[in-house]
């Protein structure tokens, strides 16, 4: 059973460019969340997608946008890249539950370097 | 905003020693989670805590959810080389809510 898969694993961009990161959730999961992890820090929540809509959003500018497809996979787009966007971008999937905890499964991440 | 404070930031221990790390918050969380992250990997869930005062074990790992719901600790007994990594605590308000992570505790083990 494949877990959460992300692509690409590494990429290098220059300031002002745009980037798209992709995520396939774990089988049976319908909710996808994205986190940004700067070097030496804990992950920071960007947003969460469920039923192809953004359900929650963290404290990130509009340059960060996303999409969820009918097969539950998701994309994270970042426009007008800044040096400070360099980080490990983690995708996490979960099964939406009405009650109880929502345990996340994380992918290995996409490491973005902005020059 | 919500913030979790982990301590210590780093630990250097001998193989076989016991380890203790903790996490505190200014906010109440309904769920506390402990993750481990190895280099080049995403965080992997170790223990989930759902009730205030709950004490849960997973092999050599033991974690407790503070009664005030504002803190948690993680203990590792008889450390082994594969315990090396970064340990993160995370709080969650509700089932579908975001995770708020601490800044991590880096564990290094001398053989």
Backbone of each chain as ProteinMPNN parsed JSONL, in Angstrom:
{"seq_chain_A": "XXXXXXXXXXXXXXXXXXXXXXXXXXXXXXXXXXXXXXXXXXXXXXXXXXXXXXXXXXXXXXXXXXXXXXXXXXXXXXXXXXXXXXXXXXXXXXXXXXXXXXXXXXXXXXXXXXX", "coords_chain_A": {"N_chain_A": [[0.845, -1.192, 0.0], [0.842, 1.997, -1.112], [2.114, 4.918, 0.386], [1.866, 8.389, 1.047], [2.722, 10.139, -1.804], [5.02, 12.39, -3.27], [5.953, 14.842, -5.695], [8.083, 17.095, -7.554], [11.035, 15.605, -5.981], [13.196, 17.215, -5.428], [13.897, 20.594, -6.34], [15.059, 23.468, -8.102], [14.641, 26.903, -8.295], [14.442, 30.29, -9.56], [14.244, 33.612, -8.193], [11.047, 35.141, -8.491], [10.011, 33.332, -10.255], [7.578, 30.708, -10.891], [6.165, 27.859, -9.223], [5.055, 24.454, -9.193], [3.942, 21.941, -7.133], [3.322, 18.486, -6.515], [1.031, 16.022, -5.214], [0.074, 12.821, -4.191], [-2.383, 11.262, -2.365], [-2.475, 8.923, 0.416], [-3.86, 5.673, -0.106], [-7.347, 5.487, 0.262], [-7.579, 7.818, 1.667], [-9.012, 11.108, 1.791], [-8.553, 13.737, 2.224], [-6.313, 16.428, 1.943], [-3.477, 18.062, 3.148], [-1.167, 20.778, 3.223], [2.114, 21.609, 4.21], [4.719, 23.858, 5.16], [8.138, 23.554, 5.734], [10.698, 25.148, 7.057], [14.298, 25.243, 7.186], [15.518, 23.665, 10.049], [13.254, 24.139, 11.52], [9.87, 23.504, 12.763], [7.138, 22.021, 10.908], [4.906, 24.252, 9.152], [1.525, 25.057, 8.83], [-0.079, 25.347, 5.72], [-2.419, 25.114, 3.933], [-5.558, 23.279, 3.681], [-7.257, 20.791, 1.813], [-10.399, 19.552, 0.891], [-12.893, 17.655, -0.609], [-12.381, 18.92, -3.031], [-12.151, 21.572, -2.406], [-10.752, 24.431, -0.733], [-10.44, 24.153, 2.628], [-9.387, 25.054, 5.036], [-7.031, 27.584, 5.965], [-3.731, 28.611, 6.523], [-1.435, 31.113, 7.805], [-0.454, 32.332, 5.263], [0.564, 34.089, 2.286], [-1.408, 35.156, -0.62], [0.017, 34.304, -2.769], [0.474, 31.695, -2.515], [-1.251, 28.969, -3.577], [-3.679, 26.393, -4.187], [-4.92, 23.174, -5.293], [-7.345, 20.598, -5.524], [-7.978, 17.486, -6.958], [-10.524, 15.381, -8.536], [-9.717, 12.749, -7.981], [-8.597, 12.94, -5.539], [-5.941, 13.717, -5.426], [-3.483, 16.364, -5.204], [-2.31, 19.717, -5.826], [0.196, 22.145, -5.135], [0.741, 25.488, -5.647], [3.062, 28.067, -6.073], [3.513, 31.405, -6.619], [5.55, 34.081, -8.006], [8.131, 33.684, -6.711], [10.052, 33.99, -3.711], [13.214, 34.424, -2.005], [12.868, 33.529, 0.588], [11.023, 31.543, 0.353], [12.248, 29.18, 0.09], [12.355, 25.92, 1.162], [11.284, 22.826, 2.737], [8.544, 21.265, 1.41], [5.771, 19.784, 2.596], [3.373, 17.286, 2.08], [0.382, 16.086, 3.451], [-1.892, 13.496, 4.087], [-5.233, 12.46, 4.982], [-8.094, 10.783, 6.402], [-11.249, 12.054, 6.176], [-13.103, 12.714, 9.052], [-16.052, 12.784, 10.987], [-16.079, 12.979, 13.736], [-13.652, 12.7, 16.364], [-10.062, 12.234, 16.264], [-7.986, 13.341, 13.564], [-5.844, 11.692, 11.965], [-2.788, 12.363, 10.465], [-0.915, 11.372, 7.582], [2.252, 11.77, 6.406], [4.033, 12.763, 3.428], [7.332, 12.398, 1.899], [8.198, 14.833, 1.105], [8.889, 17.819, -0.875], [11.754, 19.386, -1.769], [12.401, 22.69, -2.09], [14.482, 25.036, -3.553], [15.217, 28.387, -3.775], [16.867, 30.626, -5.761]], "CA_chain_A": [[0.0, 0.0, 0.0], [1.668, 3.185, -1.206], [1.74, 6.003, 1.273], [1.738, 9.674, 0.371], [3.827, 10.356, -2.734], [5.17, 13.775, -3.688], [6.909, 15.096, -6.765], [9.38, 16.416, -7.557], [11.663, 15.513, -4.66], [14.037, 18.407, -5.3], [13.89, 21.494, -7.471], [15.695, 24.772, -7.925], [14.008, 27.971, -9.053], [14.979, 31.617, -9.297], [13.268, 34.579, -7.696], [10.063, 35.614, -9.436], [9.421, 32.22, -10.99], [6.433, 30.019, -10.317], [6.433, 26.443, -9.038], [3.925, 23.579, -8.895], [4.303, 20.705, -6.452], [2.222, 17.545, -6.641], [0.877, 15.093, -4.098], [-0.943, 11.768, -4.265], [-2.622, 10.851, -0.977], [-2.513, 7.507, 0.753], [-5.095, 5.025, -0.514], [-8.405, 5.571, 1.256], [-7.622, 9.163, 2.238], [-9.706, 12.053, 0.923], [-8.21, 15.098, 2.646], [-4.894, 16.717, 1.743], [-2.975, 19.288, 3.767], [0.191, 21.153, 2.837], [2.893, 22.271, 5.244], [6.037, 24.358, 4.787], [9.105, 23.352, 6.805], [11.975, 25.82, 6.867], [15.415, 24.509, 7.769], [15.644, 23.774, 11.497], [11.973, 24.504, 12.136], [8.776, 22.571, 12.614], [6.244, 22.328, 9.778], [3.891, 25.293, 9.319], [0.345, 24.743, 8.031], [-0.384, 26.263, 4.613], [-3.855, 24.964, 3.743], [-6.115, 21.937, 3.627], [-8.266, 20.606, 0.782], [-11.358, 18.458, 1.048], [-13.944, 17.738, -1.636], [-11.891, 19.82, -4.082], [-12.221, 22.964, -1.968], [-9.88, 24.819, 0.369], [-11.292, 24.149, 3.815], [-8.713, 25.862, 6.041], [-5.833, 28.212, 5.437], [-2.83, 29.176, 7.512], [-1.02, 32.494, 7.609], [0.384, 32.412, 4.067], [0.003, 35.039, 1.32], [-2.171, 34.624, -1.755], [0.933, 33.706, -3.749], [0.345, 30.254, -2.307], [-2.578, 28.495, -3.929], [-3.692, 24.947, -4.352], [-6.028, 22.562, -6.014], [-7.527, 19.175, -5.306], [-8.632, 16.868, -8.096], [-11.536, 14.382, -8.141], [-9.098, 11.525, -7.45], [-8.073, 13.383, -4.236], [-4.592, 14.242, -5.508], [-3.474, 17.803, -4.969], [-1.172, 20.53, -6.25], [0.5, 23.393, -4.447], [1.354, 26.453, -6.549], [3.61, 29.273, -5.466], [3.87, 32.401, -7.628], [6.473, 35.16, -7.636], [8.961, 33.097, -5.656], [11.011, 34.782, -2.942], [14.259, 33.609, -1.398], [12.329, 32.964, 1.819], [10.153, 30.388, 0.068], [13.088, 27.978, 0.118], [11.909, 25.096, 2.289], [10.737, 21.503, 2.429], [7.091, 21.346, 1.366], [5.239, 18.478, 2.978], [1.971, 16.99, 1.858], [-0.12, 15.107, 4.408], [-3.258, 13.103, 3.78], [-5.991, 11.885, 6.087], [-9.472, 10.421, 6.079], [-12.135, 12.99, 6.856], [-13.944, 12.081, 10.048], [-16.981, 13.721, 11.62], [-15.634, 13.158, 15.117], [-12.399, 12.018, 16.639], [-8.857, 12.853, 15.725], [-7.74, 13.213, 12.139], [-4.432, 11.37, 11.948], [-2.167, 12.688, 9.193], [0.224, 10.635, 7.056], [3.062, 12.714, 5.639], [4.963, 12.339, 2.403], [8.738, 12.714, 2.16], [8.401, 16.25, 0.853], [9.567, 18.385, -2.039], [12.658, 20.436, -1.287], [12.481, 23.81, -3.029], [15.531, 26.031, -3.338], [15.025, 29.587, -4.594], [18.146, 31.37, -5.877]], "C_chain_A": [[0.879, 1.24, 0.0], [1.172, 4.215, -0.22], [1.519, 7.267, 0.474], [2.952, 9.866, -0.532], [3.821, 11.798, -3.217], [6.181, 13.868, -4.818], [6.936, 16.577, -7.099], [9.967, 16.352, -6.15], [12.549, 16.724, -4.389], [13.84, 19.278, -6.533], [14.504, 22.83, -7.098], [15.023, 25.771, -8.848], [14.73, 29.281, -8.747], [13.857, 32.542, -8.857], [12.328, 35.043, -8.809], [9.395, 34.5, -10.239], [8.235, 31.63, -10.231], [6.757, 28.536, -10.211], [5.13, 25.698, -8.737], [4.445, 22.292, -8.296], [3.076, 19.802, -6.426], [2.229, 16.523, -5.523], [-0.225, 14.083, -4.412], [-1.157, 11.224, -2.863], [-2.548, 9.341, -0.815], [-3.857, 6.935, 0.33], [-6.13, 5.066, 0.612], [-8.534, 6.923, 1.918], [-8.245, 10.139, 1.248], [-9.367, 13.509, 1.229], [-6.71, 15.295, 2.52], [-4.55, 18.053, 2.386], [-1.542, 19.525, 3.297], [0.842, 21.927, 3.98], [4.229, 22.73, 4.656], [6.972, 24.169, 5.971], [10.427, 24.023, 6.434], [13.058, 25.043, 7.602], [15.496, 24.747, 9.272], [14.367, 24.13, 12.22], [10.965, 23.369, 12.018], [7.908, 22.95, 11.42], [5.216, 23.395, 10.14], [2.746, 25.014, 8.334], [0.112, 25.802, 6.963], [-1.891, 26.252, 4.347], [-4.239, 23.492, 3.646], [-7.212, 21.877, 2.57], [-9.102, 19.368, 1.072], [-12.479, 18.696, 0.062], [-13.638, 18.86, -2.642], [-11.977, 21.303, -3.7], [-11.244, 23.208, -0.823], [-10.746, 24.968, 1.613], [-10.705, 25.012, 4.927], [-7.48, 26.459, 5.398], [-5.027, 28.767, 6.588], [-2.434, 30.59, 7.121], [-0.005, 32.583, 6.462], [-0.268, 33.342, 3.05], [-0.695, 34.333, 0.157], [-1.276, 34.055, -2.849], [0.904, 32.171, -3.658], [-1.095, 29.852, -2.624], [-2.516, 27.001, -4.161], [-4.895, 24.469, -5.125], [-6.115, 21.108, -5.583], [-8.364, 18.621, -6.447], [-9.633, 15.804, -7.632], [-10.941, 13.084, -7.591], [-8.371, 11.787, -6.128], [-6.628, 13.868, -4.29], [-4.641, 15.768, -5.444], [-2.219, 18.439, -5.544], [-1.047, 21.748, -5.343], [1.221, 24.284, -5.441], [1.869, 27.65, -5.754], [4.058, 30.196, -6.593], [4.879, 33.399, -7.089], [7.388, 34.749, -6.487], [9.918, 34.1, -5.037], [12.066, 33.842, -2.358], [13.732, 32.867, -0.166], [11.373, 31.807, 1.607], [10.945, 29.088, 0.027], [12.759, 27.167, 1.368], [11.584, 23.701, 1.789], [9.217, 21.62, 2.487], [6.53, 19.938, 1.545], [3.755, 18.393, 2.664], [1.561, 15.936, 2.882], [-1.556, 14.761, 4.04], [-3.914, 12.469, 5.001], [-7.378, 11.514, 5.576], [-10.378, 11.336, 6.871], [-13.063, 12.244, 7.804], [-14.819, 13.138, 10.7], [-16.555, 13.991, 13.054], [-14.349, 12.383, 15.316], [-11.236, 12.688, 15.947], [-8.668, 12.484, 14.259], [-6.258, 12.953, 11.958], [-3.866, 11.587, 10.555], [-1.048, 11.719, 8.863], [0.975, 11.576, 6.131], [3.835, 12.019, 4.531], [6.373, 12.758, 2.766], [9.085, 14.159, 1.825], [9.056, 16.572, -0.475], [10.447, 19.516, -1.531], [12.852, 21.484, -2.374], [13.606, 24.746, -2.614], [15.305, 27.179, -4.304], [16.317, 30.391, -4.574], [17.914, 32.797, -6.344]], "O_chain_A": [[1.578, 1.515, 0.975], [-0.031, 4.371, -0.012], [1.035, 7.215, -0.656], [4.089, 9.766, -0.071], [2.772, 12.36, -3.531], [7.132, 13.09, -4.894], [5.922, 17.258, -6.947], [9.444, 16.982, -5.23], [12.638, 17.197, -3.256], [13.64, 18.77, -7.636], [14.472, 23.258, -5.944], [14.856, 25.514, -10.04], [15.52, 29.37, -7.807], [12.681, 32.289, -9.115], [12.763, 35.305, -9.93], [8.336, 34.705, -10.833], [7.941, 32.005, -9.096], [7.532, 28.008, -11.008], [4.222, 26.241, -8.107], [5.294, 21.625, -8.886], [1.943, 20.273, -6.33], [3.272, 16.195, -4.958], [-1.317, 14.452, -4.845], [-0.204, 10.768, -2.231], [-2.558, 8.59, -1.79], [-4.877, 7.621, 0.396], [-5.835, 4.728, 1.758], [-9.491, 7.163, 2.654], [-8.046, 10.031, 0.038], [-9.854, 14.414, 0.551], [-5.926, 14.442, 2.936], [-5.248, 19.048, 2.191], [-0.805, 18.581, 3.011], [0.22, 22.772, 4.623], [4.793, 22.08, 3.776], [6.649, 24.572, 7.089], [11.177, 23.519, 5.598], [12.772, 24.281, 8.525], [15.538, 25.892, 9.721], [14.394, 24.397, 13.422], [11.171, 22.405, 11.28], [7.947, 24.096, 10.97], [4.72, 23.447, 11.265], [2.982, 24.766, 7.151], [0.103, 26.999, 7.251], [-2.559, 27.271, 4.519], [-3.395, 22.602, 3.546], [-8.006, 22.809, 2.444], [-8.595, 18.307, 1.44], [-12.959, 19.82, -0.082], [-14.515, 19.628, -3.038], [-11.886, 22.179, -4.561], [-10.947, 22.303, -0.043], [-11.66, 25.792, 1.656], [-11.451, 25.637, 5.682], [-6.947, 25.928, 4.423], [-5.586, 29.332, 7.528], [-3.023, 31.188, 6.22], [1.168, 32.878, 6.687], [-1.493, 33.393, 2.948], [-0.594, 33.12, -0.026], [-1.766, 33.391, -3.762], [1.262, 31.466, -4.601], [-2.038, 30.346, -2.005], [-1.441, 26.421, -4.312], [-5.755, 25.243, -5.546], [-5.102, 20.464, -5.31], [-9.352, 19.233, -6.851], [-9.598, 15.376, -6.479], [-11.597, 12.39, -6.814], [-7.612, 10.939, -5.659], [-6.126, 14.386, -3.293], [-5.697, 16.379, -5.608], [-1.196, 17.777, -5.723], [-2.035, 22.297, -4.856], [2.223, 23.868, -6.023], [1.183, 28.171, -4.875], [4.885, 29.816, -7.422], [5.044, 33.547, -5.878], [7.411, 35.385, -5.433], [10.509, 34.935, -5.721], [11.848, 32.637, -2.232], [14.104, 31.722, 0.086], [10.955, 31.158, 2.566], [10.36, 28.008, -0.064], [12.87, 27.663, 2.489], [11.604, 23.428, 0.589], [8.666, 22.031, 3.509], [6.787, 19.037, 0.747], [2.988, 19.313, 2.949], [2.314, 14.999, 3.146], [-2.346, 15.647, 3.715], [-3.241, 12.006, 5.922], [-7.775, 11.883, 4.47], [-10.292, 11.394, 8.097], [-13.721, 11.276, 7.422], [-14.373, 14.26, 10.938], [-16.662, 15.121, 13.53], [-14.008, 11.509, 14.519], [-11.415, 13.601, 15.142], [-9.136, 11.445, 13.793], [-5.484, 13.898, 11.812], [-4.396, 11.062, 9.575], [-0.312, 11.289, 9.752], [0.403, 12.115, 5.184], [4.237, 10.862, 4.657], [6.599, 13.39, 3.798], [10.143, 14.654, 2.215], [9.687, 15.725, -1.108], [9.961, 20.479, -0.94], [13.397, 21.199, -3.441], [13.671, 25.19, -1.468], [15.213, 26.97, -5.514], [16.802, 30.786, -3.513], [18.869, 33.559, -6.495]]}, "seq_chain_B": "XXXXXXXXXXXXXXXXXXXXXXXXXXXXXXXXXXXXXXXXXXXXXXXXXXXXXXXXXXXXXXXXXXXXXXXXXXXXXXXXXXXXXXXXXXXXXXXXXXXXXXXXXXXXXXX", "coords_chain_B": {"N_chain_B": [[-0.243, 34.148, 17.811], [-0.98, 30.578, 17.891], [1.451, 28.584, 19.524], [3.923, 26.152, 20.047], [6.236, 25.131, 22.457], [9.163, 23.394, 22.568], [11.361, 21.439, 24.549], [14.387, 19.766, 25.502], [16.162, 21.709, 22.939], [18.099, 20.257, 21.693], [19.719, 17.084, 22.194], [22.335, 15.124, 23.47], [23.264, 11.95, 23.917], [24.265, 8.82, 25.498], [24.208, 5.568, 24.057], [21.652, 3.433, 25.191], [20.836, 4.968, 27.297], [18.082, 6.619, 28.974], [15.614, 8.871, 27.661], [14.103, 12.064, 27.888], [11.731, 14.402, 26.881], [9.912, 17.474, 26.453], [6.895, 19.401, 25.872], [5.259, 22.462, 25.668], [2.411, 24.659, 25.742], [0.7, 27.755, 25.129], [-1.866, 27.64, 24.552], [-4.861, 25.639, 24.67], [-5.102, 22.302, 23.585], [-6.929, 19.685, 21.991], [-5.996, 17.304, 21.114], [-2.882, 15.709, 21.28], [0.137, 15.065, 19.601], [2.984, 13.083, 18.824], [5.708, 13.151, 16.695], [8.307, 11.704, 14.661], [11.085, 12.637, 12.727], [13.184, 11.671, 10.183], [16.266, 12.325, 8.402], [15.645, 13.682, 5.195], [13.123, 12.677, 5.043], [9.528, 12.641, 5.632], [7.627, 13.638, 8.569], [6.878, 11.031, 10.909], [4.255, 9.462, 12.566], [4.365, 8.8, 16.02], [3.092, 8.549, 18.558], [-0.246, 9.157, 19.598], [-2.317, 11.241, 21.525], [-5.346, 11.582, 23.204], [-6.924, 12.289, 25.369], [-7.065, 14.353, 28.242], [-4.589, 13.925, 30.678], [-4.045, 11.374, 29.849], [-1.97, 8.524, 29.531], [0.192, 6.964, 27.407], [1.73, 4.185, 25.807], [4.149, 3.017, 23.428], [5.85, 0.544, 22.609], [9.158, 1.157, 23.43], [8.586, 3.755, 23.883], [6.931, 6.294, 25.706], [4.267, 8.46, 26.345], [2.615, 11.335, 27.677], [-0.386, 13.16, 28.095], [-0.923, 16.301, 29.253], [-2.794, 17.319, 32.17], [-3.913, 19.853, 32.089], [-4.203, 20.217, 29.436], [-2.331, 21.637, 28.082], [0.216, 20.784, 27.793], [2.741, 18.24, 27.193], [4.664, 15.231, 27.506], [7.387, 13.207, 26.259], [8.902, 10.129, 26.631], [11.736, 8.086, 26.071], [12.911, 4.919, 26.459], [15.932, 3.147, 27.205], [17.718, 3.881, 24.919], [18.494, 3.42, 21.43], [20.602, 3.224, 18.479], [18.938, 3.761, 16.194], [17.084, 5.511, 17.135], [17.913, 8.033, 16.706], [17.265, 11.271, 15.459], [14.846, 13.849, 14.661], [12.478, 14.972, 16.891], [9.144, 15.876, 17.028], [6.56, 17.639, 18.648], [3.041, 18.034, 18.335], [0.051, 19.887, 18.266], [-3.495, 19.654, 18.152], [-6.617, 21.096, 17.553], [-9.182, 20.121, 16.85], [-10.904, 17.417, 15.105], [-10.621, 17.833, 12.282], [-8.905, 19.842, 12.146], [-5.997, 21.961, 11.663], [-2.562, 20.978, 12.277], [-0.462, 22.181, 14.826], [2.873, 22.663, 15.154], [5.728, 22.043, 17.283], [9.131, 23.298, 17.583], [10.905, 21.272, 17.486], [13.012, 18.596, 18.788], [16.273, 17.671, 18.613], [17.776, 14.594, 18.555], [20.75, 13.021, 19.352], [22.815, 10.188, 19.378], [25.46, 8.68, 21.006], [27.418, 5.925, 20.277]], "CA_chain_B": [[-0.865, 32.908, 17.365], [-0.649, 29.39, 18.658], [2.851, 28.218, 19.435], [4.354, 25.098, 20.96], [7.634, 25.251, 22.832], [9.747, 22.11, 22.902], [12.661, 21.451, 25.2], [15.413, 20.682, 25.017], [16.258, 21.82, 21.483], [18.939, 19.148, 21.243], [20.179, 16.177, 23.242], [23.435, 14.236, 23.11], [23.233, 10.933, 24.961], [24.924, 7.558, 25.213], [23.312, 4.467, 23.752], [21.185, 2.746, 26.385], [20.263, 5.917, 28.248], [16.698, 7.032, 28.807], [15.469, 10.224, 27.133], [12.845, 12.728, 28.208], [11.55, 15.706, 26.244], [8.548, 17.928, 26.689], [6.293, 20.38, 24.983], [4.264, 23.27, 26.354], [1.663, 25.559, 24.875], [-0.124, 28.766, 25.791], [-3.243, 27.334, 24.165], [-5.364, 24.298, 24.92], [-5.329, 21.436, 22.434], [-7.724, 18.503, 22.301], [-5.191, 16.149, 20.739], [-1.44, 15.935, 21.198], [0.781, 14.033, 18.798], [4.443, 13.093, 18.763], [6.221, 12.669, 15.418], [9.763, 11.625, 14.467], [11.475, 12.914, 11.346], [14.542, 11.303, 9.801], [16.745, 13.153, 7.28], [15.108, 13.377, 3.875], [11.813, 12.045, 5.147], [8.498, 13.404, 6.313], [7.376, 13.187, 9.95], [6.151, 9.777, 11.09], [3.542, 9.496, 13.845], [4.809, 7.85, 17.037], [2.058, 8.381, 19.579], [-1.329, 10.135, 19.61], [-2.951, 11.366, 22.834], [-6.663, 12.156, 22.942], [-7.616, 12.694, 26.58], [-6.23, 14.985, 29.254], [-4.104, 12.981, 31.677], [-3.795, 10.062, 29.235], [-0.599, 8.02, 29.446], [0.172, 5.952, 26.347], [3.028, 3.623, 25.466], [4.324, 2.368, 22.135], [7.174, -0.057, 22.739], [10.014, 1.861, 24.387], [8.137, 5.147, 23.971], [5.805, 6.606, 26.573], [3.907, 9.87, 26.265], [1.482, 11.726, 28.496], [-1.138, 14.366, 27.772], [-1.075, 17.016, 30.497], [-4.155, 17.506, 32.663], [-4.391, 21.163, 31.656], [-4.24, 20.145, 27.965], [-1.389, 22.613, 27.538], [1.57, 20.261, 27.772], [2.899, 16.799, 26.987], [6.058, 14.79, 27.491], [7.705, 11.947, 25.581], [10.061, 9.435, 27.171], [12.26, 6.954, 25.328], [13.743, 4.135, 27.368], [17.005, 2.317, 26.636], [17.875, 4.382, 23.551], [19.284, 2.662, 20.455], [21.039, 4.132, 17.393], [17.865, 4.154, 15.27], [16.269, 6.571, 17.746], [18.442, 9.322, 16.252], [16.371, 11.998, 14.574], [14.217, 15.037, 15.233], [11.173, 14.664, 17.465], [8.237, 17.021, 17.04], [5.227, 17.548, 19.224], [2.057, 18.776, 17.549], [-1.256, 19.999, 18.89], [-4.62, 19.748, 17.231], [-7.804, 21.514, 18.288], [-10.302, 19.243, 16.553], [-10.624, 16.334, 14.181], [-10.214, 18.251, 10.946], [-8.136, 21.071, 12.274], [-4.58, 21.929, 11.344], [-1.606, 20.674, 13.331], [0.496, 23.211, 15.206], [4.07, 21.918, 15.536], [6.834, 22.659, 17.987], [10.308, 23.503, 16.742], [11.642, 20.021, 17.402], [14.146, 18.225, 19.645], [17.195, 16.837, 17.844], [18.403, 13.581, 19.405], [21.976, 12.406, 18.846], [23.218, 9.101, 20.272], [26.839, 8.213, 20.886], [27.423, 4.472, 20.49]], "C_chain_B": [[-0.443, 31.735, 18.216], [0.814, 29.012, 18.442], [3.138, 27.138, 20.459], [5.843, 25.25, 21.206], [8.154, 23.89, 23.273], [11.072, 22.313, 23.608], [13.086, 20.039, 25.541], [15.411, 20.767, 23.494], [17.099, 20.708, 20.903], [19.418, 18.344, 22.444], [21.289, 15.298, 22.685], [23.548, 13.207, 24.225], [24.037, 9.716, 24.532], [23.866, 6.505, 24.912], [22.928, 3.756, 25.05], [20.564, 3.663, 27.423], [18.788, 6.156, 27.962], [16.652, 8.506, 28.395], [14.117, 10.788, 27.558], [12.812, 14.098, 27.542], [10.118, 16.154, 26.463], [8.16, 19.083, 25.79], [5.233, 21.14, 25.759], [3.626, 24.243, 25.379], [0.935, 26.595, 25.715], [-1.6, 28.533, 25.502], [-3.596, 25.897, 24.518], [-5.521, 23.55, 23.607], [-6.113, 20.209, 22.872], [-7.006, 17.206, 21.96], [-3.73, 16.565, 20.715], [-0.832, 14.759, 20.447], [2.29, 14.198, 18.884], [4.869, 12.436, 17.453], [7.745, 12.574, 15.489], [10.06, 11.839, 12.994], [12.937, 12.545, 11.149], [14.975, 12.172, 8.625], [16.162, 12.71, 5.952], [13.739, 12.722, 3.884], [10.805, 13.008, 5.755], [8.315, 12.889, 7.734], [6.541, 11.906, 9.974], [5.532, 9.786, 12.486], [4.052, 8.402, 14.771], [3.681, 7.519, 18.005], [1.036, 9.494, 19.424], [-2.027, 10.081, 20.967], [-4.248, 12.133, 22.688], [-7.372, 12.689, 24.179], [-6.64, 13.288, 27.575], [-5.867, 13.961, 30.322], [-3.739, 11.619, 31.111], [-2.314, 9.758, 29.18], [-0.615, 6.864, 28.456], [1.572, 5.474, 26.04], [2.992, 2.976, 24.089], [5.735, 1.791, 22.14], [7.982, 0.649, 23.812], [9.61, 3.323, 24.582], [6.926, 5.261, 24.893], [5.532, 8.087, 26.485], [2.705, 10.124, 27.148], [0.922, 13.056, 28.051], [-1.393, 15.074, 29.103], [-2.536, 17.263, 30.868], [-4.746, 18.837, 32.203], [-4.6, 21.235, 30.154], [-3.315, 21.175, 27.309], [0.035, 22.071, 27.496], [1.57, 18.75, 27.581], [4.374, 16.458, 27.119], [6.169, 13.466, 26.739], [8.957, 11.381, 26.223], [10.439, 8.284, 26.256], [13.168, 6.189, 26.273], [14.781, 3.342, 26.572], [17.262, 2.66, 25.176], [18.802, 3.491, 22.721], [19.62, 3.58, 19.298], [19.924, 4.597, 16.468], [16.905, 5.185, 15.876], [16.753, 7.957, 17.339], [17.464, 9.973, 15.285], [15.839, 13.235, 15.264], [12.808, 14.664, 15.658], [10.348, 15.944, 17.54], [6.983, 16.693, 17.835], [4.304, 18.377, 18.336], [0.737, 18.768, 18.288], [-2.329, 20.165, 17.827], [-5.862, 20.085, 18.032], [-8.953, 20.537, 18.105], [-9.946, 18.273, 15.457], [-10.089, 16.781, 12.839], [-9.326, 19.474, 10.974], [-6.663, 20.862, 11.941], [-3.777, 21.46, 12.55], [-0.718, 21.89, 13.557], [1.702, 22.478, 15.777], [4.987, 22.749, 16.431], [8.032, 22.744, 17.057], [11.226, 22.292, 16.706], [12.726, 19.855, 18.45], [15.01, 17.269, 18.843], [17.933, 15.9, 18.787], [19.601, 12.961, 18.7], [22.434, 11.371, 19.866], [24.648, 8.693, 19.978], [26.888, 6.714, 21.193], [28.354, 4.041, 21.61]], "O_chain_B": [[0.352, 31.877, 19.145], [1.342, 29.107, 17.334], [2.661, 27.194, 21.593], [6.617, 25.471, 20.275], [7.651, 23.303, 24.231], [11.815, 23.245, 23.302], [12.242, 19.195, 25.841], [14.733, 19.982, 22.831], [16.869, 20.258, 19.78], [19.509, 18.856, 23.56], [21.193, 14.791, 21.567], [23.892, 13.552, 25.356], [24.438, 9.588, 23.375], [22.761, 6.551, 25.452], [23.779, 3.507, 25.903], [19.855, 3.209, 28.321], [18.31, 5.925, 26.851], [17.541, 9.286, 28.739], [13.115, 10.074, 27.583], [13.772, 14.862, 27.64], [9.217, 15.332, 26.636], [8.974, 19.651, 25.062], [4.399, 20.535, 26.433], [4.199, 24.602, 24.35], [0.594, 26.343, 26.871], [-2.472, 29.144, 26.12], [-2.716, 25.046, 24.647], [-6.019, 24.106, 22.627], [-5.97, 19.748, 24.005], [-7.365, 16.138, 22.457], [-3.379, 17.628, 20.202], [-1.233, 13.61, 20.633], [2.804, 15.311, 19.001], [4.455, 11.321, 17.137], [8.387, 13.271, 16.274], [9.38, 11.297, 12.123], [13.817, 13.04, 11.854], [14.122, 12.706, 7.916], [16.177, 11.526, 5.615], [13.254, 12.266, 2.848], [11.166, 14.043, 6.315], [8.803, 11.808, 8.064], [5.626, 11.725, 9.172], [6.209, 10.084, 13.47], [4.163, 7.239, 14.382], [3.362, 6.352, 18.234], [1.395, 10.639, 19.152], [-2.294, 9.0, 21.491], [-4.261, 13.22, 22.11], [-8.324, 13.46, 24.058], [-5.525, 12.793, 27.737], [-6.724, 13.223, 30.808], [-3.177, 10.788, 31.824], [-1.501, 10.614, 28.831], [-1.35, 5.894, 28.642], [2.508, 6.272, 26.013], [1.966, 2.462, 23.645], [6.691, 2.45, 21.732], [7.557, 0.735, 24.964], [10.233, 4.042, 25.363], [6.019, 4.429, 24.858], [6.46, 8.895, 26.543], [1.872, 9.239, 27.347], [1.662, 13.966, 27.678], [-2.02, 14.499, 29.992], [-3.398, 17.399, 30.0], [-5.948, 18.932, 31.955], [-5.127, 22.229, 29.653], [-3.49, 21.536, 26.145], [0.968, 22.816, 27.194], [0.559, 18.075, 27.777], [5.236, 17.301, 26.871], [5.202, 12.717, 26.602], [9.964, 12.079, 26.346], [9.571, 7.59, 25.728], [14.104, 6.764, 26.83], [14.544, 2.929, 25.436], [17.05, 1.828, 24.294], [19.752, 2.896, 23.232], [18.985, 4.623, 19.143], [19.962, 5.734, 15.998], [16.009, 5.673, 15.188], [16.073, 8.95, 17.598], [16.907, 9.315, 14.407], [16.325, 13.624, 16.326], [12.039, 14.107, 14.875], [10.807, 16.964, 18.054], [6.418, 15.607, 17.709], [4.746, 19.312, 17.668], [0.349, 17.755, 18.87], [-2.101, 20.734, 16.759], [-6.143, 19.459, 19.054], [-9.622, 20.163, 19.069], [-8.832, 18.291, 14.933], [-9.175, 16.151, 12.306], [-9.034, 20.068, 9.936], [-6.158, 19.739, 11.938], [-4.239, 21.53, 13.689], [-0.279, 22.542, 12.61], [1.58, 21.755, 16.766], [5.02, 23.977, 16.352], [7.972, 22.324, 15.901], [12.217, 22.285, 15.976], [13.29, 20.832, 18.941], [14.559, 16.198, 18.439], [18.629, 16.343, 19.701], [19.482, 12.441, 17.59], [22.443, 11.635, 21.068], [24.999, 8.396, 18.836], [26.444, 6.286, 22.259], [28.46, 2.849, 21.9]]}, "name": "protein", "num_of_chains": 2, "seq": "XXXXXXXXXXXXXXXXXXXXXXXXXXXXXXXXXXXXXXXXXXXXXXXXXXXXXXXXXXXXXXXXXXXXXXXXXXXXXXXXXXXXXXXXXXXXXXXXXXXXXXXXXXXXXXXXXXXXXXXXXXXXXXXXXXXXXXXXXXXXXXXXXXXXXXXXXXXXXXXXXXXXXXXXXXXXXXXXXXXXXXXXXXXXXXXXXXXXXXXXXXXXXXXXXXXXXXXXXXXXXXXXXX"}
